[in-house]
Amino acid sequence: MRISVLTGAGISAESGLKTFRDSNGLWEGHDVMEVASPQGFAQNPELVLDFYNQRRRQLLEVEPNAAHLALASIEKSFDVSIITQNVDDLHERAGSTEVLHLHGELLKVRSTYDENLILDWREDLHLGDFCEHNSQLRPHIVWFGEAVPMIEEAIRKVEISEIIIIVGTSMQVYPAAGLIQYANPESQIYFVDPNPSLTSTDRIKVFSEKATAGVPKVIEEIKSF
């Protein structure tokens, strides 16, 4: 049985990572366009690099939680694809082996000369850190206004899945929010979020709770199939 799992900031928040932005559109006190757009990087690259250096340091201090671990555990019995909007590596650290990052990865950087030149990176990134082409390295993050290169692969995975689990995402940010439109009409959908944007139907089962509480319940139900 094929399962696609769509995850957002809510699943990582329980590990101690702050969600993408708060209610007034700020991220750690910054307008998101200052730190998450090509224009922001062009105007103040040092601010942007420092912002992601702080996020990277924070990531290295936290651990996967029960929801990450529960999703990894079902790989023994099912064909599981994680499709995440998160830029952390908590799914991988929990043991998930097929993780597609729609918005990039915090522990990677890429060349500003060749976007396909991607490097693993766990330290701070500074101005003057160059790739082999003598060009500045930047965070391997999909910023506002940039294409989401993995979206087509994500669509293919959703289309062939019999079960879709949505965890910790408002399903309001596109193009990720549009993935559910590609689900097979026969597929069963589980939605786990303390403030769900979907309602239960014959096809959709909603768990109005945090990921660490709701995901294990979903897993137990799936195991009974």
KAQUI-V605276 format. One record per helix or strand of 2 or more residues. SS is the DSSP state (H for helix, E for strand). FROM is the first residue (numbers start at 1). TO is the last residue. If there is no record, write none. Layout:
ss=SS from=FROM to=TO
ss=SS from=FROM to=TO
This chain:
ss=E from=2 to=7
ss=H from=9 to=13
ss=E from=26 to=27
ss=E from=30 to=31
ss=H from=32 to=35
ss=H from=38 to=43
ss=H from=45 to=59
ss=H from=66 to=76
ss=E from=79 to=84
ss=H from=90 to=94
ss=E from=99 to=101
ss=E from=104 to=111
ss=E from=118 to=120
ss=E from=136 to=141
ss=H from=151 to=159
ss=E from=163 to=167
ss=H from=176 to=182
ss=E from=188 to=192
ss=E from=204 to=207
ss=H from=211 to=223
